[in-house]
Amino acid sequence: MIIEEKPPNFDRILAAFPGAGGPGIIFAYGPNIYNPSGKMIPPALMAHEAVHCSRQDGLFLPDAWWDLYLTDAQFRYNEELLAHVAEYKAQAGGLDGNYRAKLLTSTARRLIAPLYNYQPPRRLHDALHDLGSRV
């Protein structure tokens, strides 16, 4: 279900990720996708958020997942990697090799975006390798 309001624990999310209050930022929390700005969510981002929803409903409870996501940069990167793989796959079907390579690079850039506040920051080279080995 898509909910056009802020997710639970939004203050904690903003404290960890100051850019998370920007327009178009969406959040998975349990089975719900929170879309505070009410902008249209493209299918590729729905695939991305569906991974977070299923991980929160499957391996973790949403609060436990968010506790780790907010405090453990390696956990956050691994979870985002899984979601970005799904995002890439949702867009790559039918594209030729050149467009898939460009899509892989743009998806890798999103994976290491400042929004995620990885400490230390992640490198594009590593993100390309990690994505490329899973798609």
KOLZATOR-285855 format. One record per residue: x, y, z of N, C-alpha, C in turn. Coordinates in pm, whole numbers, plus 50000, padded with zeros to 5 digits. Layout:
<nodes>
XYZXYZXYZ...
</nodes>
This chain:
<nodes>
500854988350000500005000050000500905012450000500515022449924501245035049920500535045050010501295051050099500755060650196501445074050175500665084550156501235097750129501425105650258502255100250345502635107250467504025102350506504575107950613505905104150658505845090550727506925082750712506945069450774507145070450925506895059350997507225058951139508715062051159509055067751272510455070951307511095080751209510305089351149510855098551048511925107651107511785111651232512815120051294514165112951299514155100051331515405092351333515995091151192515135089351095515595088150956516255101250914515625112550943516195125550906517505128250979517615123951102518865125951177520015118351110519735106351059520765098250994521015102450849519955107150783520025110650641519365124250619520105135050637519495148350628518765150950496519175144650388518525146750259517225139050242516865130850339515695122250326514375129850326514385142450363513165150250362512885156850228513765154550130513615160950000512455155449920512065162849815510955158249731511295145349658510315136649649510485124349575511135112949651511545115249776512155104549855511025095949912511155082849893510135073449940510775063650037509945057150118510425048450224509575035850232510215024550250509505012050277509475010050427508315006550477508185003350619507164992150630507674980050653506794968350653506214966450514504904964350504504294962150373503944975050298504254986550359503834999450303504995007150243504665015050142505615024550084505085038450117505915045950188505535059550228506085069250124505215077850075505525087149968505065101150011505815107450104505345120150162505095131250060505855131549950505665142249853504535139349755504035126949755502915123449668503275122749520504565122749487504975121949346504755107849293504585106849161504425093849098505675085449120505485072749150506605063649172506765054949048507895056248977508105048148858508195033248891507875024548795507915010048819509255005048874510365010548825511675005948873511855008949021511375020449068511485023449211510495015149292509375011649234508455002549303509144988949323509884984349222510624971749235511674972949345512354984249349513364987149452512734986449592511654993549610511004994049743510374980549779509934973049679509364959749707510404950649771511664952149732512734944249796512814947849943512814960849974512874964950115511664959750192510484960650132509264955750198509384940950228509834933150131509904918650152510974915150254512084922350256513134919650356512624923050496511864933750507511334937650638510254928050685509504922450593508444913150629508944898750640510124895950581510614882350580511654879550687512834885350671513934882450762513904890550890513284902050885513314911450997511904916551024511714922051141510544930451164510944944451120510004952651075510364965851023511224974151120510884974351248511664982351343513104977251354513284964151357514634958451365515434961651239514784960551123515444963750996515884978350996514984987351035515315001551036516415004651138516404998051254517475000251351518834997151289518934985851221520194982351154520494991851039519504994950959519685003550842520225017250883519725022550993520125035951038521495036151103521965024951154523195025051233524355017251174524105008651078525144999851025525305002250874526365009250838526575013050698526725000950607527354990250654527514978350570526164971450546525364970350651524014964950635523234973350536523274986750552522554995950463522994993950319524314993150296524814991150160524314977850103524374967250181523924954150132522434954250097521634960750181520194961650154519924970050030520654981150016520484989549897520984982549773522034974649785522524967049670521434957649618520804950149707519714941249666518594949049597518224960449653517134968449597517524974649464518774979049452519214985049326519344974549215519664962149251519664951349152518254949749095517264949449182515874948249136515474960249050515894972049089515604984249013516214983248873517474979048866518154977448738517414967348650517104955748707516454945148630515084949548579514394957948653513074962848611513174971748488514354977148463514534986348349515324980348234516124969948259517114965348161516544956348052515404950248075514864941047976514674947547840515184941147737515014946147601516004956747558516864961347649517854971347612519064964647549519704971747454520934966147398522094968347496523224962447464524374962647554524844976547595524834986147500525284999647532524355006247634523055004947613522105010947706522145004047842522344990747842522444983547970523674988348047524784990747977525994995648044525765009548104525075018148029524765031448081523825030548200522845021648192521915019648302522635014248425523565005048404524324999648517525105010748587525725019548509526495030548568525585040248643524455043748584523555053148653522965046748779522695033748775522175026848893523255026049001524495023748962525605023449058525775037149123525615047649045525715061249102524605063649205523425058849176522315060249273522605052049399523205040249382523535031649495524485038549594525395046649543526375053149631526065067949653524855072049624524465086149636524665091349778524975104249791525145110349924523945108350016522765106849960521555104750041521755093450142522455082750103522615071150189523645073250300524405083750292525315087850400526235076350444526805069150348527745058550383529005064750442529465058950551530705063350612531605051150630532715050550560533205060250463532395059550333532455070050253531715069950125532145058250037531225053049959531495041749869532015047049736532805038649668533385042449539532555036749424532475044449316531725040149198532265026949144533565025449140534185013149090533655000949166533585001949298533114990749379531614988149357530834998849347529394997449324529144990749188529894994749086529754988548953530074973648962531124970249032531494956049047530394948449121529924954049232528924947149313527614945149235527174955649167525954954449085526154944648970527264946448899527544938248782527614923348813528044919948932528164905748966526804899649004525764908049015524444903149058523354904748951523674911048840522624913048738522844904048618
</nodes>
